[in-house]
Every structure is written in C-alpha cells, then in structure tokens.
Amino acid sequence: MLTNRRSLFLFVLMLILVPLAGEPKFHPFGGDFSNFRVSFGSPIFLLFLLWLRNIPLILSGFSTGTVVVVFRALLDVYSTGIAFPLAVWQHTATFFYYFVYASCFLMPNFDKTRIYNKALQIAAWSIIAEVAASIAELSGMQILLKESLTLPSPEMLLKISIIAVLRCFFILSFFFLTQLYAAETRLHQEQRERARMMLLISNLYEEVIQLSKSQKNAETITRNCYKIYERLHARADTPEKEALAKEILSLAGQLHDIKKDNQRIYAGLSALTNNRRIADYESPKELARLILDTQRKYASSLKKSIAFSAEISPDLPPLHVYTLLSLVNNLIANAVEAIDQTGSIQLSFKEKAHALCIKVQNTGSTIPAHKLDLVFKPGYTTKFDSEGNASTGIGLNYVKDLAESLGGSVTMVSDTENEVSCTLMIPLEKCSSARIQYLLPANSPEAPRKD
C-alpha cells in the first residue's frame, strides 16, 4: 500500500516537474527545426523513470508527453493569444519525444529490483533513448509541416549525441549518488540493528545461564522435599502428622511443576542462544568496538567521564559473539559503576597458551586487598544507588560461573589505590570459530567428516 502511494506521488510529481523543467531551454537548430529545444525536461523525466517501479513505462511516456504538450500550448495561448488547438498542433511533435523515450526502456527489459547494479548499461541505453527520441521529435515536426521525411544530417546527429551524453551523465551521476547515499544509510541502520540484537541475545544468554542454575536448584529442592515427605509419612502416627506429610508432598509437587516450567522456558531460550551459524562469530576488533560503544553510552547515562581504549591481538580467530558479550559487558559495566566520576577503562584480547586472555583494566576505583576474595561471591556488592539500595551482587558471580563452565578462570587484582584489573582465561576452542565443529550436528554438511 505504501509502495503504491509512493509511486502515485512520484507519478504526479513527474507530471508537474517535467513540463516546468522543460522551460529553461535553448534551440540548437535553426530553420524548419527551430522549435526543437534542449532543456532539463528529459533528464528529469529519466530520473523519474528510474525511480518509478509500479507505473508502466508506456503510461509514463504517454501521460508526460500529453501534459508537456498541453502545458506549452497554454503558455503560448497566454503569451501570444494564439488559438489553443493551433498551439497544441505546433507542439504535438514533443509528444513523440517523451513517448519514444519511455518506450525505448521496454527493450532492454531491465530488472528494476537490480537496476542499481547496471549503471553502465543504463547509461548506454539512456543515450540511445535520447537520440531515438530526438529523431522521433524531428521526424514528427517534418510530418506536421507536411514535408517529406529526411534523415537528420551527420552534424545534427553529432549535436544530438553530444547533448545526450552530457544530459545522461549529469542525471545518472545524481541518481546513483543518491542511491549510494541511501544504501549507506540502510547499511548503517542494519549495523545498528544487528548490534542491538547482539546485545539483546547476549543478555538473553546470561539469563539462560541463570535459569539453568535455577532449574538445578528447583530439582534439588524438589528431591529434598520428597525425602522429607517420605520420612514424615513413615513416622506419621497421628492425623496431624499425616496431614503435614501431605502438605510437604503437595509442596514438592508444586516445585516439580515450577521445575517443568523452567525446563520448557530453558528449552525455548536455548534454541535462541545455542548458535550453530558462522555469522554468530565476529572478529575480535569488531566485537571490542561494539562492547566499548555500548559502555560509553552507559557511562554517559551515569554522567561519568571515562576514557575507553582497546588492545586487540591481530592473530585471534573470530569469537563467539554472545558468550563474549555476556562476559565482557558484565566486567566493564561493573568497572563503569565502580568508578566514582572520572577514570579510564582498557580492554585487551590476547592469546596465551591456546586460551583467550581477556583483561579489563580500569583506573578511578579500587578494591581493598582483604576483599578481593569476596568480589565473586553471590550477593556481595560495594555499589549502592542514590537511595541507598544495594546492587544485586550477582554480575561477577555469573562471570565466574560461566567462565568455569567453559573450562576457564577469572581473577581480579587491585593496587588498592586507583587501579583494578580483572583477567579472564577461556580455552579458545570454547569461544572461537573453532567451536563450530562441536556445535554442528553430525549430519550437517558443514560438520567435519570422519574418514
């Protein structure tokens, strides 16, 4: 519907602008062809032919030619007082120009969905259409003057061809520059949307890890409740104790339902986060750029002045986006929150002994030596909001659990004055593109073959 409205708007705009653009003009020929004019009408017409996708070319040529003839006839009536039918007759040859011009574009059968990939072909055919349309207009003038048809002289053809080249070059340059700008704008929007989706899925990845832990806890509690029920049921020698045992059994059943609900939710979320596509792996440089751009915005929202920098080893393979985003965003966000007002944060990705070494080093905050062993404990926090409410204290604990589940480790050190450094070590095969071979199903065409 929107496309049809756009096409209709462009069609009407074409019928208005082409006649107007045809008035700034000059006449390259004298004598019988003195009425032949060169103007901006045809370049503007070409521009609209390239833009319009849902309007038939024949209709565009017929309508534009008719409107131009009527418009020029009305101008002659206003300026000279000539009769309208005679004025129309004098400009009728112009109709053939626009009709033939549009009809010429039926022959190459350009696919308008891929028109932007055929710049040279369109330029060449535009010149041909311009020359053919000009010859049609000149021939139309001869017919209207009731003269015998003669071919244009070589000098006239040369002038027409030069004018055609200049006009087509001008308008096609403008057209493809606008399309290039539009393509770059779309690409920028797609990159922003992709970055946003990466962050959303990385947050989802974090929730899946927490849900997995919650699921295990629910299973353990359900089992313990059932054991308590068995003991109470075996020792129930009064109706009150029997009722209590049944309440415990009912509680165990409710916990079992919660566990099953968690399992279904976990299965659905896992389908989104268990990535099996190479597209889910990104270069370390691009990944670092995405992380730091996000954290700059976060620091700005907290009204903190923090300088961000990155040091990336050029030899690293593409890294698993959601795993690394989930881990590193937690570490850097924690550093941003810990910095008082000003400071710096440096992120580095390096390879050490077949492992990915990620270091987040910041100035502007510190951790006392006796508390370094506590920072990864669940619930421990040193951050409070403006109302004095404590943070949840699970971010660093989540980082530790995820790193260890991948076979890695995390450590934190501080100079106890103005600097804190956190180091993650993760086996490369668990977080790089080499991991694909472990994720692909055995019957996948991308899976490694066993010969």
Buried (B, 14 or more C-beta within 10 A) or exposed (E): EEEEEBBEEBBEBBBEBBBBBBEEEEEBBEEEBEBBBBBBBBBBBBBBBBBBEEBEBEEBBBBBBBBBBBBBBBBBBEEEEEEEEEBBEBBBBBBBBBBBBBBBBEEBEBEEEEBBEBBEEBBEBBBBBBBBBBBBBBBBBBEBEEEEEEEBEEEBBEBBBEBBBBBBBEBBEEBBEEBEEEEEEEEEEEEEEBBEEBBEBBBBBBBBBBBBBBBEEBBEBBBEBBEBBEEBBEEBEEEEEEEBBBEBBEBBBEBBEBBEEBBEBBEEBEEEBEBEEEEBBBBBBBBBBBBBEBBBEBBEEEEBEBEBEBEBBEEBBBBBBBBBBBBBBBBBBBBBBBBEEEBBBBBBBBBEEEBBBBBBBBBBBBBEEEBBEBBBBEEBBBEEEEEEEEBEBBBBBBBBBBBEEBEBEBEBBBEBEEBBBBBBBBBBBBBBBBBBEEBBEEEEEEBEEEE
